Amino acid sequence: METNIPEGYQQTDAGVIPDDWITKKLGDIGKFKNGINKAKEEFGFGYPFVNLLDIFSGASLSNKSSLGLVNSTQQERSEYDLKKGDVLFVRSSVKPEGVGLTSVITEDLKDSVYSGFLIRFRDFDLLNLGYKEYCFYEEGFRKRLIDNSTVSANTNINQDALKSLVVAFPSTIEEQKAIAQALSDADAALAELDRLITKKQNIKQGAMQQLLTGKKRLPSFSGEWEVKKLGEIGQVVTGNTPPTKDPKNYGDEFLFVSPADLGNHKFIINTEKKLSLKGFNLSRKFPKSSILFTCIGSTIGKIGISTIELTSNQQINAIFPNKSYSAHYLYYSLSYSAPIIKASASEQAVPLINKTDFESILIILPSIAEQKAIAQILSDMDVEIEALEQKRDKYKAIKQGMMQELLTGRTRLV
């Protein structure tokens, strides 16, 4: 079936683009070079070294970047140098979506070399520096790159595959600059939101430190606080997993919490896995307003509050607080204490806080009225932070749409 091509556009190997845009294979507009390989004892001293993590952390690198060190010779630093405008491609990645990600060198990195897991692309000045920060993330280009990668233990892309990839770009540097500026402005707005979210999170952390320890009292509240063990505050139950050999235990009806479902949000509203009625009846039930806390492995301290009756696997302990105690206050108190609780985990094959240890965790408590007042203040902060995070997610989606419009020429700026 033929595709209707708008007037002023052309069909190319890179898709439909404006008539006055150019398509070129990367091998025709630049040169590639694999990075340097060094023995492990050569790292930690010497000269700057760009590795995989530096690429994953951002779309550009400069002298302000925090780089590791490697013992490199003058000849190696000359052969594997990094100049302003160079692009580093990830050559090998555990996850397919990581292969071929790029970072642009925005200024000469004096005496620096780069990892053998990276490939340097040095173009012949047909692409604007700012444009290069974005053009290799266009969806069509990414798809072509991943389609040309190979899979063994990792997902890999080599020089020959990169050389064959077609990239589309405006014929004028002016339009490339305009596209880069628009996307840079979008990134600046996202960065400002990130800074604001971090600021609000720090303010909340300070408020938790003051309010949950009694260092700062709310107006109209006084009196001594008490110290209670969790086991004295409510019933503690450890989750269990219905037999996995019977697929009829699993379905899409009842929430079944694992550590992966905790930590990102205060309330548990969805889970990766769910149970059937049969599996649910075989599980230990946690009523609404239970606090779930991960108690094994590296995920110790992930926490959430149930909004309905649900179940969990055995990696999670839950507490159902008595009516004399605020579930929301306990949530914040356990969240604040999570690093200390994690550090106290028993050393076995994996770190573990068993049910008895969990019941013995000490919580300091004001009156129920003050508990609720403290929890409300912290909840209000959470609502504000969540609204900012939702706004950031919306901006990210808008920016992604902008990239597709601008990097394919569907929307023109000049």
Beta strands, then each sheet from edge to edge (+ up, - down):
strand 1: 9-12
strand 2: 15-18
strand 3: 21-25
strand 4: 30-34
strand 5: 43-50
strand 6: 60-61
strand 7: 68-70
strand 8: 87-90
strand 9: 92-93
strand 10: 102-105
strand 11: 113-114
strand 12: 118-123
strand 13: 150-151
strand 14: 155-156
strand 15: 166-170
strand 16: 226-229
strand 17: 234-238
strand 18: 250-257
strand 19: 267-268
strand 20: 273-275
strand 21: 291-294
strand 22: 303-306
strand 23: 311-312
strand 24: 316-321
strand 25: 362-365
sheet 1: 1+ 2-
sheet 2: 3+ 15-
sheet 3: 4+ 12- 8+ 10- 6-
sheet 4: 7+ 5- 11-
sheet 5: 9+ 14- 13+
sheet 6: 16+ 25-
sheet 7: 17+ 24- 21+ 22- 19-
sheet 8: 20+ 18- 23-
end
